[in-house]
């Protein structure tokens, strides 16, 4: 899953969770705020990875992909959430 897809999934999960509790005009604010809080906690838990090269060779191509268990991936997810 790309960082953008993960960001959209997280926000979508919060929209579903807040459904019926918040008025629709508050969804964007609280869903983004909640998703960012979750990602910040994951980033904090991955702080020991900051010196680790968390890219993986993607096999038959010249591209590296980020491993979703590592720090850089979650930093990209946060950027995508903020861009939404």
mmCIF file of the N, C-alpha and C atoms, coordinates in Angstrom:
data_MODEL
# 
_entry.id   MODEL 
# 
loop_
_atom_site.group_PDB 
_atom_site.id 
_atom_site.type_symbol 
_atom_site.label_atom_id 
_atom_site.label_alt_id 
_atom_site.label_comp_id 
_atom_site.label_asym_id 
_atom_site.label_entity_id 
_atom_site.label_seq_id 
_atom_site.pdbx_PDB_ins_code 
_atom_site.Cartn_x 
_atom_site.Cartn_y 
_atom_site.Cartn_z 
_atom_site.occupancy 
_atom_site.B_iso_or_equiv 
_atom_site.pdbx_formal_charge 
_atom_site.auth_seq_id 
_atom_site.auth_comp_id 
_atom_site.auth_asym_id 
_atom_site.auth_atom_id 
_atom_site.pdbx_PDB_model_num 
ATOM 1   N N  . UNK A 1 1  ? 0.849   -1.178 0.000   1.00 0.00 ? 1  UNK A N  1 
ATOM 2   C CA . UNK A 1 1  ? 0.000   0.000  0.000   1.00 0.00 ? 1  UNK A CA 1 
ATOM 3   C C  . UNK A 1 1  ? 0.893   1.240  0.000   1.00 0.00 ? 1  UNK A C  1 
ATOM 4   N N  . UNK A 1 2  ? 0.592   2.145  -0.885  1.00 0.00 ? 2  UNK A N  1 
ATOM 5   C CA . UNK A 1 2  ? 1.389   3.373  -0.950  1.00 0.00 ? 2  UNK A CA 1 
ATOM 6   C C  . UNK A 1 2  ? 1.076   4.263  0.255   1.00 0.00 ? 2  UNK A C  1 
ATOM 7   N N  . UNK A 1 3  ? 1.966   5.201  0.576   1.00 0.00 ? 3  UNK A N  1 
ATOM 8   C CA . UNK A 1 3  ? 1.664   6.137  1.665   1.00 0.00 ? 3  UNK A CA 1 
ATOM 9   C C  . UNK A 1 3  ? 0.362   6.899  1.426   1.00 0.00 ? 3  UNK A C  1 
ATOM 10  N N  . UNK A 1 4  ? 0.089   7.281  0.186   1.00 0.00 ? 4  UNK A N  1 
ATOM 11  C CA . UNK A 1 4  ? -1.152  7.998  -0.109  1.00 0.00 ? 4  UNK A CA 1 
ATOM 12  C C  . UNK A 1 4  ? -2.370  7.115  0.153   1.00 0.00 ? 4  UNK A C  1 
ATOM 13  N N  . UNK A 1 5  ? -2.310  5.867  -0.275  1.00 0.00 ? 5  UNK A N  1 
ATOM 14  C CA . UNK A 1 5  ? -3.421  4.945  -0.033  1.00 0.00 ? 5  UNK A CA 1 
ATOM 15  C C  . UNK A 1 5  ? -3.634  4.735  1.462   1.00 0.00 ? 5  UNK A C  1 
ATOM 16  N N  . UNK A 1 6  ? -2.534  4.615  2.213   1.00 0.00 ? 6  UNK A N  1 
ATOM 17  C CA . UNK A 1 6  ? -2.643  4.433  3.663   1.00 0.00 ? 6  UNK A CA 1 
ATOM 18  C C  . UNK A 1 6  ? -3.258  5.664  4.319   1.00 0.00 ? 6  UNK A C  1 
ATOM 19  N N  . UNK A 1 7  ? -2.851  6.847  3.876   1.00 0.00 ? 7  UNK A N  1 
ATOM 20  C CA . UNK A 1 7  ? -3.415  8.093  4.419   1.00 0.00 ? 7  UNK A CA 1 
ATOM 21  C C  . UNK A 1 7  ? -4.916  8.136  4.169   1.00 0.00 ? 7  UNK A C  1 
ATOM 22  N N  . UNK A 1 8  ? -5.332  7.816  2.956   1.00 0.00 ? 8  UNK A N  1 
ATOM 23  C CA . UNK A 1 8  ? -6.757  7.811  2.625   1.00 0.00 ? 8  UNK A CA 1 
ATOM 24  C C  . UNK A 1 8  ? -7.509  6.761  3.432   1.00 0.00 ? 8  UNK A C  1 
ATOM 25  N N  . UNK A 1 9  ? -6.896  5.603  3.631   1.00 0.00 ? 9  UNK A N  1 
ATOM 26  C CA . UNK A 1 9  ? -7.526  4.553  4.425   1.00 0.00 ? 9  UNK A CA 1 
ATOM 27  C C  . UNK A 1 9  ? -7.723  4.997  5.876   1.00 0.00 ? 9  UNK A C  1 
ATOM 28  N N  . UNK A 1 10 ? -6.692  5.592  6.459   1.00 0.00 ? 10 UNK A N  1 
ATOM 29  C CA . UNK A 1 10 ? -6.800  6.051  7.846   1.00 0.00 ? 10 UNK A CA 1 
ATOM 30  C C  . UNK A 1 10 ? -7.895  7.097  8.005   1.00 0.00 ? 10 UNK A C  1 
ATOM 31  N N  . UNK A 1 11 ? -7.907  8.073  7.123   1.00 0.00 ? 11 UNK A N  1 
ATOM 32  C CA . UNK A 1 11 ? -8.938  9.113  7.206   1.00 0.00 ? 11 UNK A CA 1 
ATOM 33  C C  . UNK A 1 11 ? -10.313 8.488  6.994   1.00 0.00 ? 11 UNK A C  1 
ATOM 34  N N  . UNK A 1 12 ? -10.425 7.571  6.046   1.00 0.00 ? 12 UNK A N  1 
ATOM 35  C CA . UNK A 1 12 ? -11.694 6.882  5.815   1.00 0.00 ? 12 UNK A CA 1 
ATOM 36  C C  . UNK A 1 12 ? -12.172 6.110  7.033   1.00 0.00 ? 12 UNK A C  1 
ATOM 37  N N  . UNK A 1 13 ? -11.242 5.488  7.747   1.00 0.00 ? 13 UNK A N  1 
ATOM 38  C CA . UNK A 1 13 ? -11.606 4.762  8.963   1.00 0.00 ? 13 UNK A CA 1 
ATOM 39  C C  . UNK A 1 13 ? -12.147 5.710  10.028  1.00 0.00 ? 13 UNK A C  1 
ATOM 40  N N  . UNK A 1 14 ? -11.541 6.880  10.137  1.00 0.00 ? 14 UNK A N  1 
ATOM 41  C CA . UNK A 1 14 ? -12.044 7.846  11.117  1.00 0.00 ? 14 UNK A CA 1 
ATOM 42  C C  . UNK A 1 14 ? -13.388 8.432  10.693  1.00 0.00 ? 14 UNK A C  1 
ATOM 43  N N  . UNK A 1 15 ? -13.592 8.622  9.411   1.00 0.00 ? 15 UNK A N  1 
ATOM 44  C CA . UNK A 1 15 ? -14.904 9.081  8.943   1.00 0.00 ? 15 UNK A CA 1 
ATOM 45  C C  . UNK A 1 15 ? -15.973 8.066  9.337   1.00 0.00 ? 15 UNK A C  1 
ATOM 46  N N  . UNK A 1 16 ? -15.670 6.786  9.137   1.00 0.00 ? 16 UNK A N  1 
ATOM 47  C CA . UNK A 1 16 ? -16.619 5.733  9.509   1.00 0.00 ? 16 UNK A CA 1 
ATOM 48  C C  . UNK A 1 16 ? -16.840 5.700  11.024  1.00 0.00 ? 16 UNK A C  1 
ATOM 49  N N  . UNK A 1 17 ? -15.778 5.890  11.777  1.00 0.00 ? 17 UNK A N  1 
ATOM 50  C CA . UNK A 1 17 ? -15.883 5.849  13.231  1.00 0.00 ? 17 UNK A CA 1 
ATOM 51  C C  . UNK A 1 17 ? -16.680 7.028  13.781  1.00 0.00 ? 17 UNK A C  1 
ATOM 52  N N  . UNK A 1 18 ? -16.456 8.212  13.208  1.00 0.00 ? 18 UNK A N  1 
ATOM 53  C CA . UNK A 1 18 ? -17.138 9.403  13.688  1.00 0.00 ? 18 UNK A CA 1 
ATOM 54  C C  . UNK A 1 18 ? -18.541 9.556  13.107  1.00 0.00 ? 18 UNK A C  1 
ATOM 55  N N  . UNK A 1 19 ? -18.908 8.698  12.178  1.00 0.00 ? 19 UNK A N  1 
ATOM 56  C CA . UNK A 1 19 ? -20.220 8.796  11.543  1.00 0.00 ? 19 UNK A CA 1 
ATOM 57  C C  . UNK A 1 19 ? -21.344 8.826  12.571  1.00 0.00 ? 19 UNK A C  1 
ATOM 58  N N  . UNK A 1 20 ? -22.191 9.804  12.465  1.00 0.00 ? 20 UNK A N  1 
ATOM 59  C CA . UNK A 1 20 ? -23.304 9.937  13.395  1.00 0.00 ? 20 UNK A CA 1 
ATOM 60  C C  . UNK A 1 20 ? -22.965 10.697 14.663  1.00 0.00 ? 20 UNK A C  1 
ATOM 61  N N  . UNK A 1 21 ? -21.690 10.885 14.926  1.00 0.00 ? 21 UNK A N  1 
ATOM 62  C CA . UNK A 1 21 ? -21.276 11.593 16.135  1.00 0.00 ? 21 UNK A CA 1 
ATOM 63  C C  . UNK A 1 21 ? -21.009 13.066 15.818  1.00 0.00 ? 21 UNK A C  1 
ATOM 64  N N  . UNK A 1 22 ? -20.350 13.307 14.701  1.00 0.00 ? 22 UNK A N  1 
ATOM 65  C CA . UNK A 1 22 ? -19.991 14.670 14.308  1.00 0.00 ? 22 UNK A CA 1 
ATOM 66  C C  . UNK A 1 22 ? -20.830 15.112 13.122  1.00 0.00 ? 22 UNK A C  1 
ATOM 67  N N  . UNK A 1 23 ? -21.054 16.386 13.030  1.00 0.00 ? 23 UNK A N  1 
ATOM 68  C CA . UNK A 1 23 ? -21.696 16.908 11.826  1.00 0.00 ? 23 UNK A CA 1 
ATOM 69  C C  . UNK A 1 23 ? -20.699 16.820 10.677  1.00 0.00 ? 23 UNK A C  1 
ATOM 70  N N  . UNK A 1 24 ? -21.203 16.699 9.474   1.00 0.00 ? 24 UNK A N  1 
ATOM 71  C CA . UNK A 1 24 ? -20.330 16.464 8.324   1.00 0.00 ? 24 UNK A CA 1 
ATOM 72  C C  . UNK A 1 24 ? -19.317 17.582 8.087   1.00 0.00 ? 24 UNK A C  1 
ATOM 73  N N  . UNK A 1 25 ? -19.612 18.796 8.540   1.00 0.00 ? 25 UNK A N  1 
ATOM 74  C CA . UNK A 1 25 ? -18.647 19.884 8.332   1.00 0.00 ? 25 UNK A CA 1 
ATOM 75  C C  . UNK A 1 25 ? -17.429 19.755 9.243   1.00 0.00 ? 25 UNK A C  1 
ATOM 76  N N  . UNK A 1 26 ? -17.521 18.924 10.285  1.00 0.00 ? 26 UNK A N  1 
ATOM 77  C CA . UNK A 1 26 ? -16.378 18.703 11.170  1.00 0.00 ? 26 UNK A CA 1 
ATOM 78  C C  . UNK A 1 26 ? -15.538 17.492 10.771  1.00 0.00 ? 26 UNK A C  1 
ATOM 79  N N  . UNK A 1 27 ? -16.044 16.652 9.873   1.00 0.00 ? 27 UNK A N  1 
ATOM 80  C CA . UNK A 1 27 ? -15.301 15.456 9.457   1.00 0.00 ? 27 UNK A CA 1 
ATOM 81  C C  . UNK A 1 27 ? -13.874 15.749 9.026   1.00 0.00 ? 27 UNK A C  1 
ATOM 82  N N  . UNK A 1 28 ? -13.684 16.643 8.064   1.00 0.00 ? 28 UNK A N  1 
ATOM 83  C CA . UNK A 1 28 ? -12.306 16.842 7.577   1.00 0.00 ? 28 UNK A CA 1 
ATOM 84  C C  . UNK A 1 28 ? -11.324 17.204 8.695   1.00 0.00 ? 28 UNK A C  1 
ATOM 85  N N  . UNK A 1 29 ? -11.713 18.100 9.556   1.00 0.00 ? 29 UNK A N  1 
ATOM 86  C CA . UNK A 1 29 ? -10.817 18.537 10.623  1.00 0.00 ? 29 UNK A CA 1 
ATOM 87  C C  . UNK A 1 29 ? -10.496 17.407 11.596  1.00 0.00 ? 29 UNK A C  1 
ATOM 88  N N  . UNK A 1 30 ? -11.510 16.786 12.169  1.00 0.00 ? 30 UNK A N  1 
ATOM 89  C CA . UNK A 1 30 ? -11.274 15.766 13.194  1.00 0.00 ? 30 UNK A CA 1 
ATOM 90  C C  . UNK A 1 30 ? -10.705 14.472 12.637  1.00 0.00 ? 30 UNK A C  1 
ATOM 91  N N  . UNK A 1 31 ? -11.083 14.117 11.437  1.00 0.00 ? 31 UNK A N  1 
ATOM 92  C CA . UNK A 1 31 ? -10.550 12.885 10.846  1.00 0.00 ? 31 UNK A CA 1 
ATOM 93  C C  . UNK A 1 31 ? -9.065  13.040 10.534  1.00 0.00 ? 31 UNK A C  1 
ATOM 94  N N  . UNK A 1 32 ? -8.668  14.183 9.970   1.00 0.00 ? 32 UNK A N  1 
ATOM 95  C CA . UNK A 1 32 ? -7.252  14.426 9.719   1.00 0.00 ? 32 UNK A CA 1 
ATOM 96  C C  . UNK A 1 32 ? -6.474  14.506 11.026  1.00 0.00 ? 32 UNK A C  1 
ATOM 97  N N  . UNK A 1 33 ? -7.038  15.208 12.002  1.00 0.00 ? 33 UNK A N  1 
ATOM 98  C CA . UNK A 1 33 ? -6.366  15.356 13.293  1.00 0.00 ? 33 UNK A CA 1 
ATOM 99  C C  . UNK A 1 33 ? -6.165  13.989 13.961  1.00 0.00 ? 33 UNK A C  1 
ATOM 100 N N  . UNK A 1 34 ? -7.160  13.152 13.898  1.00 0.00 ? 34 UNK A N  1 
ATOM 101 C CA . UNK A 1 34 ? -7.064  11.816 14.493  1.00 0.00 ? 34 UNK A CA 1 
ATOM 102 C C  . UNK A 1 34 ? -6.056  10.944 13.752  1.00 0.00 ? 34 UNK A C  1 
ATOM 103 N N  . UNK A 1 35 ? -6.090  10.984 12.427  1.00 0.00 ? 35 UNK A N  1 
ATOM 104 C CA . UNK A 1 35 ? -5.148  10.193 11.633  1.00 0.00 ? 35 UNK A CA 1 
ATOM 105 C C  . UNK A 1 35 ? -3.709  10.639 11.886  1.00 0.00 ? 35 UNK A C  1 
ATOM 106 N N  . UNK A 1 36 ? -3.499  11.942 11.990  1.00 0.00 ? 36 UNK A N  1 
ATOM 107 C CA . UNK A 1 36 ? -2.154  12.453 12.265  1.00 0.00 ? 36 UNK A CA 1 
ATOM 108 C C  . UNK A 1 36 ? -1.680  11.995 13.640  1.00 0.00 ? 36 UNK A C  1 
ATOM 109 N N  . UNK A 1 37 ? -2.562  11.991 14.618  1.00 0.00 ? 37 UNK A N  1 
ATOM 110 C CA . UNK A 1 37 ? -2.198  11.535 15.965  1.00 0.00 ? 37 UNK A CA 1 
ATOM 111 C C  . UNK A 1 37 ? -1.755  10.074 15.939  1.00 0.00 ? 37 UNK A C  1 
ATOM 112 N N  . UNK A 1 38 ? -2.478  9.251  15.212  1.00 0.00 ? 38 UNK A N  1 
ATOM 113 C CA . UNK A 1 38 ? -2.117  7.834  15.095  1.00 0.00 ? 38 UNK A CA 1 
ATOM 114 C C  . UNK A 1 38 ? -0.743  7.691  14.441  1.00 0.00 ? 38 UNK A C  1 
ATOM 115 N N  . UNK A 1 39 ? -0.543  8.391  13.339  1.00 0.00 ? 39 UNK A N  1 
ATOM 116 C CA . UNK A 1 39 ? 0.731   8.299  12.620  1.00 0.00 ? 39 UNK A CA 1 
ATOM 117 C C  . UNK A 1 39 ? 1.874   8.853  13.467  1.00 0.00 ? 39 UNK A C  1 
ATOM 118 N N  . UNK A 1 40 ? 1.637   9.923  14.197  1.00 0.00 ? 40 UNK A N  1 
ATOM 119 C CA . UNK A 1 40 ? 2.672   10.456 15.091  1.00 0.00 ? 40 UNK A CA 1 
ATOM 120 C C  . UNK A 1 40 ? 3.097   9.419  16.131  1.00 0.00 ? 40 UNK A C  1 
ATOM 121 N N  . UNK A 1 41 ? 2.143   8.671  16.643  1.00 0.00 ? 41 UNK A N  1 
ATOM 122 C CA . UNK A 1 41 ? 2.463   7.616  17.619  1.00 0.00 ? 41 UNK A CA 1 
ATOM 123 C C  . UNK A 1 41 ? 3.293   6.508  16.974  1.00 0.00 ? 41 UNK A C  1 
ATOM 124 N N  . UNK A 1 42 ? 2.963   6.151  15.752  1.00 0.00 ? 42 UNK A N  1 
ATOM 125 C CA . UNK A 1 42 ? 3.736   5.130  15.042  1.00 0.00 ? 42 UNK A CA 1 
ATOM 126 C C  . UNK A 1 42 ? 5.147   5.649  14.774  1.00 0.00 ? 42 UNK A C  1 
ATOM 127 N N  . UNK A 1 43 ? 5.255   6.892  14.322  1.00 0.00 ? 43 UNK A N  1 
ATOM 128 C CA . UNK A 1 43 ? 6.571   7.483  14.069  1.00 0.00 ? 43 UNK A CA 1 
ATOM 129 C C  . UNK A 1 43 ? 7.409   7.485  15.346  1.00 0.00 ? 43 UNK A C  1 
ATOM 130 N N  . UNK A 1 44 ? 6.800   7.849  16.458  1.00 0.00 ? 44 UNK A N  1 
ATOM 131 C CA . UNK A 1 44 ? 7.509   7.840  17.737  1.00 0.00 ? 44 UNK A CA 1 
ATOM 132 C C  . UNK A 1 44 ? 8.004   6.432  18.076  1.00 0.00 ? 44 UNK A C  1 
ATOM 133 N N  . UNK A 1 45 ? 7.192   5.438  17.798  1.00 0.00 ? 45 UNK A N  1 
ATOM 134 C CA . UNK A 1 45 ? 7.583   4.060  18.098  1.00 0.00 ? 45 UNK A CA 1 
ATOM 135 C C  . UNK A 1 45 ? 8.690   3.563  17.172  1.00 0.00 ? 45 UNK A C  1 
ATOM 136 N N  . UNK A 1 46 ? 8.841   4.190  16.009  1.00 0.00 ? 46 UNK A N  1 
ATOM 137 C CA . UNK A 1 46 ? 9.844   3.778  15.027  1.00 0.00 ? 46 UNK A CA 1 
ATOM 138 C C  . UNK A 1 46 ? 11.086  4.649  15.075  1.00 0.00 ? 46 UNK A C  1 
ATOM 139 N N  . UNK A 1 47 ? 11.213  5.504  16.080  1.00 0.00 ? 47 UNK A N  1 
ATOM 140 C CA . UNK A 1 47 ? 12.329  6.457  16.128  1.00 0.00 ? 47 UNK A CA 1 
ATOM 141 C C  . UNK A 1 47 ? 13.688  5.771  16.082  1.00 0.00 ? 47 UNK A C  1 
ATOM 142 N N  . UNK A 1 48 ? 13.787  4.549  16.545  1.00 0.00 ? 48 UNK A N  1 
ATOM 143 C CA . UNK A 1 48 ? 15.057  3.822  16.505  1.00 0.00 ? 48 UNK A CA 1 
ATOM 144 C C  . UNK A 1 48 ? 15.454  3.440  15.083  1.00 0.00 ? 48 UNK A C  1 
ATOM 145 N N  . UNK A 1 49 ? 14.514  3.542  14.144  1.00 0.00 ? 49 UNK A N  1 
ATOM 146 C CA . UNK A 1 49 ? 14.803  3.218  12.746  1.00 0.00 ? 49 UNK A CA 1 
ATOM 147 C C  . UNK A 1 49 ? 15.435  4.381  11.991  1.00 0.00 ? 49 UNK A C  1 
ATOM 148 N N  . UNK A 1 50 ? 15.611  5.511  12.634  1.00 0.00 ? 50 UNK A N  1 
ATOM 149 C CA . UNK A 1 50 ? 16.032  6.716  11.911  1.00 0.00 ? 50 UNK A CA 1 
ATOM 150 C C  . UNK A 1 50 ? 17.381  6.542  11.213  1.00 0.00 ? 50 UNK A C  1 
ATOM 151 N N  . UNK A 1 51 ? 18.235  5.681  11.680  1.00 0.00 ? 51 UNK A N  1 
ATOM 152 C CA . UNK A 1 51 ? 19.534  5.448  11.043  1.00 0.00 ? 51 UNK A CA 1 
ATOM 153 C C  . UNK A 1 51 ? 19.509  4.231  10.119  1.00 0.00 ? 51 UNK A C  1 
ATOM 154 N N  . UNK A 1 52 ? 18.360  3.613  9.991   1.00 0.00 ? 52 UNK A N  1 
ATOM 155 C CA . UNK A 1 52 ? 18.230  2.390  9.210   1.00 0.00 ? 52 UNK A CA 1 
ATOM 156 C C  . UNK A 1 52 ? 17.723  2.710  7.810   1.00 0.00 ? 52 UNK A C  1 
ATOM 157 N N  . UNK A 1 53 ? 18.340  2.134  6.797   1.00 0.00 ? 53 UNK A N  1 
ATOM 158 C CA . UNK A 1 53 ? 17.872  2.313  5.426   1.00 0.00 ? 53 UNK A CA 1 
ATOM 159 C C  . UNK A 1 53 ? 16.644  1.425  5.238   1.00 0.00 ? 53 UNK A C  1 
ATOM 160 N N  . UNK A 1 54 ? 15.482  2.043  5.261   1.00 0.00 ? 54 UNK A N  1 
ATOM 161 C CA . UNK A 1 54 ? 14.249  1.260  5.244   1.00 0.00 ? 54 UNK A CA 1 
ATOM 162 C C  . UNK A 1 54 ? 13.639  1.134  3.848   1.00 0.00 ? 54 UNK A C  1 
ATOM 163 N N  . UNK A 1 55 ? 14.477  1.124  2.848   1.00 0.00 ? 55 UNK A N  1 
ATOM 164 C CA . UNK A 1 55 ? 13.991  0.856  1.501   1.00 0.00 ? 55 UNK A CA 1 
ATOM 165 C C  . UNK A 1 55 ? 14.319  -0.586 1.151   1.00 0.00 ? 55 UNK A C  1 
ATOM 166 N N  . UNK A 1 56 ? 13.474  -1.164 0.364   1.00 0.00 ? 56 UNK A N  1 
ATOM 167 C CA . UNK A 1 56 ? 13.673  -2.546 -0.059  1.00 0.00 ? 56 UNK A CA 1 
ATOM 168 C C  . UNK A 1 56 ? 13.822  -2.585 -1.568  1.00 0.00 ? 56 UNK A C  1 
ATOM 169 N N  . UNK A 1 57 ? 14.683  -3.433 -2.029  1.00 0.00 ? 57 UNK A N  1 
ATOM 170 C CA . UNK A 1 57 ? 14.808  -3.633 -3.460  1.00 0.00 ? 57 UNK A CA 1 
ATOM 171 C C  . UNK A 1 57 ? 13.538  -4.313 -3.935  1.00 0.00 ? 57 UNK A C  1 
ATOM 172 N N  . UNK A 1 58 ? 12.915  -3.776 -4.959  1.00 0.00 ? 58 UNK A N  1 
ATOM 173 C CA . UNK A 1 58 ? 11.616  -4.289 -5.370  1.00 0.00 ? 58 UNK A CA 1 
ATOM 174 C C  . UNK A 1 58 ? 11.714  -5.370 -6.452  1.00 0.00 ? 58 UNK A C  1 
ATOM 175 N N  . UNK A 1 59 ? 12.799  -6.076 -6.470  1.00 0.00 ? 59 UNK A N  1 
ATOM 176 C CA . UNK A 1 59 ? 12.910  -7.215 -7.363  1.00 0.00 ? 59 UNK A CA 1 
ATOM 177 C C  . UNK A 1 59 ? 13.367  -6.868 -8.757  1.00 0.00 ? 59 UNK A C  1 
ATOM 178 N N  . UNK A 1 60 ? 12.478  -7.023 -9.720  1.00 0.00 ? 60 UNK A N  1 
ATOM 179 C CA . UNK A 1 60 ? 12.847  -6.897 -11.111 1.00 0.00 ? 60 UNK A CA 1 
ATOM 180 C C  . UNK A 1 60 ? 12.918  -5.490 -11.655 1.00 0.00 ? 60 UNK A C  1 
ATOM 181 N N  . UNK A 1 61 ? 12.884  -4.487 -10.825 1.00 0.00 ? 61 UNK A N  1 
ATOM 182 C CA . UNK A 1 61 ? 12.935  -3.119 -11.338 1.00 0.00 ? 61 UNK A CA 1 
ATOM 183 C C  . UNK A 1 61 ? 14.082  -2.356 -10.698 1.00 0.00 ? 61 UNK A C  1 
ATOM 184 N N  . UNK A 1 62 ? 14.262  -1.143 -11.131 1.00 0.00 ? 62 UNK A N  1 
ATOM 185 C CA . UNK A 1 62 ? 15.324  -0.297 -10.579 1.00 0.00 ? 62 UNK A CA 1 
ATOM 186 C C  . UNK A 1 62 ? 14.823  0.559  -9.425  1.00 0.00 ? 62 UNK A C  1 
ATOM 187 N N  . UNK A 1 63 ? 13.664  0.256  -8.933  1.00 0.00 ? 63 UNK A N  1 
ATOM 188 C CA . UNK A 1 63 ? 13.057  1.096  -7.899  1.00 0.00 ? 63 UNK A CA 1 
ATOM 189 C C  . UNK A 1 63 ? 13.199  0.473  -6.522  1.00 0.00 ? 63 UNK A C  1 
ATOM 190 N N  . UNK A 1 64 ? 13.286  1.343  -5.559  1.00 0.00 ? 64 UNK A N  1 
ATOM 191 C CA . UNK A 1 64 ? 13.215  0.921  -4.169  1.00 0.00 ? 64 UNK A CA 1 
ATOM 192 C C  . UNK A 1 64 ? 11.817  1.253  -3.658  1.00 0.00 ? 64 UNK A C  1 
ATOM 193 N N  . UNK A 1 65 ? 11.325  0.438  -2.772  1.00 0.00 ? 65 UNK A N  1 
ATOM 194 C CA . UNK A 1 65 ? 10.032  0.716  -2.162  1.00 0.00 ? 65 UNK A CA 1 
ATOM 195 C C  . UNK A 1 65 ? 10.217  0.824  -0.651  1.00 0.00 ? 65 UNK A C  1 
ATOM 196 N N  . UNK A 1 66 ? 9.370   1.618  -0.042  1.00 0.00 ? 66 UNK A N  1 
ATOM 197 C CA . UNK A 1 66 ? 9.447   1.768  1.410   1.00 0.00 ? 66 UNK A CA 1 
ATOM 198 C C  . UNK A 1 66 ? 8.724   0.615  2.080   1.00 0.00 ? 66 UNK A C  1 
ATOM 199 N N  . UNK A 1 67 ? 9.310   0.100  3.125   1.00 0.00 ? 67 UNK A N  1 
ATOM 200 C CA . UNK A 1 67 ? 8.686   -0.950 3.905   1.00 0.00 ? 67 UNK A CA 1 
ATOM 201 C C  . UNK A 1 67 ? 7.687   -0.299 4.853   1.00 0.00 ? 67 UNK A C  1 
ATOM 202 N N  . UNK A 1 68 ? 6.421   -0.751 4.852   1.00 0.00 ? 68 UNK A N  1 
ATOM 203 C CA . UNK A 1 68 ? 5.413   -0.102 5.705   1.00 0.00 ? 68 UNK A CA 1 
ATOM 204 C C  . UNK A 1 68 ? 5.640   -0.257 7.201   1.00 0.00 ? 68 UNK A C  1 
ATOM 205 N N  . UNK A 1 69 ? 6.643   -1.022 7.580   1.00 0.00 ? 69 UNK A N  1 
ATOM 206 C CA . UNK A 1 69 ? 6.920   -1.159 9.005   1.00 0.00 ? 69 UNK A CA 1 
ATOM 207 C C  . UNK A 1 69 ? 7.966   -0.163 9.497   1.00 0.00 ? 69 UNK A C  1 
ATOM 208 N N  . UNK A 1 70 ? 8.501   0.672  8.611   1.00 0.00 ? 70 UNK A N  1 
ATOM 209 C CA . UNK A 1 70 ? 9.607   1.518  9.005   1.00 0.00 ? 70 UNK A CA 1 
ATOM 210 C C  . UNK A 1 70 ? 9.271   2.995  8.990   1.00 0.00 ? 70 UNK A C  1 
ATOM 211 N N  . UNK A 1 71 ? 10.176  3.771  9.527   1.00 0.00 ? 71 UNK A N  1 
ATOM 212 C CA . UNK A 1 71 ? 9.990   5.191  9.787   1.00 0.00 ? 71 UNK A CA 1 
ATOM 213 C C  . UNK A 1 71 ? 9.672   6.020  8.544   1.00 0.00 ? 71 UNK A C  1 
ATOM 214 N N  . UNK A 1 72 ? 10.430  5.876  7.482   1.00 0.00 ? 72 UNK A N  1 
ATOM 215 C CA . UNK A 1 72 ? 10.243  6.726  6.303   1.00 0.00 ? 72 UNK A CA 1 
ATOM 216 C C  . UNK A 1 72 ? 8.846   6.557  5.709   1.00 0.00 ? 72 UNK A C  1 
ATOM 217 N N  . UNK A 1 73 ? 8.346   5.346  5.719   1.00 0.00 ? 73 UNK A N  1 
ATOM 218 C CA . UNK A 1 73 ? 7.002   5.096  5.201   1.00 0.00 ? 73 UNK A CA 1 
ATOM 219 C C  . UNK A 1 73 ? 5.977   5.936  5.952   1.00 0.00 ? 73 UNK A C  1 
ATOM 220 N N  . UNK A 1 74 ? 6.058   5.912  7.276   1.00 0.00 ? 74 UNK A N  1 
ATOM 221 C CA . UNK A 1 74 ? 5.075   6.629  8.090   1.00 0.00 ? 74 UNK A CA 1 
ATOM 222 C C  . UNK A 1 74 ? 5.252   8.138  8.003   1.00 0.00 ? 74 UNK A C  1 
ATOM 223 N N  . UNK A 1 75 ? 6.476   8.596  7.791   1.00 0.00 ? 75 UNK A N  1 
ATOM 224 C CA . UNK A 1 75 ? 6.682   10.023 7.560   1.00 0.00 ? 75 UNK A CA 1 
ATOM 225 C C  . UNK A 1 75 ? 6.005   10.450 6.256   1.00 0.00 ? 75 UNK A C  1 
ATOM 226 N N  . UNK A 1 76 ? 6.066   9.604  5.255   1.00 0.00 ? 76 UNK A N  1 
ATOM 227 C CA . UNK A 1 76 ? 5.385   9.890  3.975   1.00 0.00 ? 76 UNK A CA 1 
ATOM 228 C C  . UNK A 1 76 ? 3.868   9.846  4.144   1.00 0.00 ? 76 UNK A C  1 
ATOM 229 N N  . UNK A 1 77 ? 3.377   8.907  4.945   1.00 0.00 ? 77 UNK A N  1 
ATOM 230 C CA . UNK A 1 77 ? 1.934   8.836  5.215   1.00 0.00 ? 77 UNK A CA 1 
ATOM 231 C C  . UNK A 1 77 ? 1.466   10.149 5.852   1.00 0.00 ? 77 UNK A C  1 
ATOM 232 N N  . UNK A 1 78 ? 2.239   10.649 6.805   1.00 0.00 ? 78 UNK A N  1 
ATOM 233 C CA . UNK A 1 78 ? 1.871   11.911 7.456   1.00 0.00 ? 78 UNK A CA 1 
ATOM 234 C C  . UNK A 1 78 ? 1.839   13.049 6.454   1.00 0.00 ? 78 UNK A C  1 
ATOM 235 N N  . UNK A 1 79 ? 2.816   13.126 5.559   1.00 0.00 ? 79 UNK A N  1 
ATOM 236 C CA . UNK A 1 79 ? 2.816   14.161 4.530   1.00 0.00 ? 79 UNK A CA 1 
ATOM 237 C C  . UNK A 1 79 ? 1.549   14.078 3.666   1.00 0.00 ? 79 UNK A C  1 
ATOM 238 N N  . UNK A 1 80 ? 1.153   12.859 3.334   1.00 0.00 ? 80 UNK A N  1 
ATOM 239 C CA . UNK A 1 80 ? -0.037  12.677 2.503   1.00 0.00 ? 80 UNK A CA 1 
ATOM 240 C C  . UNK A 1 80 ? -1.301  13.091 3.254   1.00 0.00 ? 80 UNK A C  1 
ATOM 241 N N  . UNK A 1 81 ? -1.375  12.785 4.534   1.00 0.00 ? 81 UNK A N  1 
ATOM 242 C CA . UNK A 1 81 ? -2.537  13.206 5.334   1.00 0.00 ? 81 UNK A CA 1 
ATOM 243 C C  . UNK A 1 81 ? -2.624  14.726 5.351   1.00 0.00 ? 81 UNK A C  1 
ATOM 244 N N  . UNK A 1 82 ? -1.507  15.375 5.576   1.00 0.00 ? 82 UNK A N  1 
ATOM 245 C CA . UNK A 1 82 ? -1.501  16.835 5.627   1.00 0.00 ? 82 UNK A CA 1 
ATOM 246 C C  . UNK A 1 82 ? -1.868  17.442 4.289   1.00 0.00 ? 82 UNK A C  1 
ATOM 247 N N  . UNK A 1 83 ? -1.595  16.737 3.198   1.00 0.00 ? 83 UNK A N  1 
ATOM 248 C CA . UNK A 1 83 ? -1.896  17.256 1.859   1.00 0.00 ? 83 UNK A CA 1 
ATOM 249 C C  . UNK A 1 83 ? -3.356  17.079 1.476   1.00 0.00 ? 83 UNK A C  1 
ATOM 250 N N  . UNK A 1 84 ? -4.057  16.221 2.184   1.00 0.00 ? 84 UNK A N  1 
ATOM 251 C CA . UNK A 1 84 ? -5.477  15.954 1.864   1.00 0.00 ? 84 UNK A CA 1 
ATOM 252 C C  . UNK A 1 84 ? -6.338  17.096 2.361   1.00 0.00 ? 84 UNK A C  1 
# 
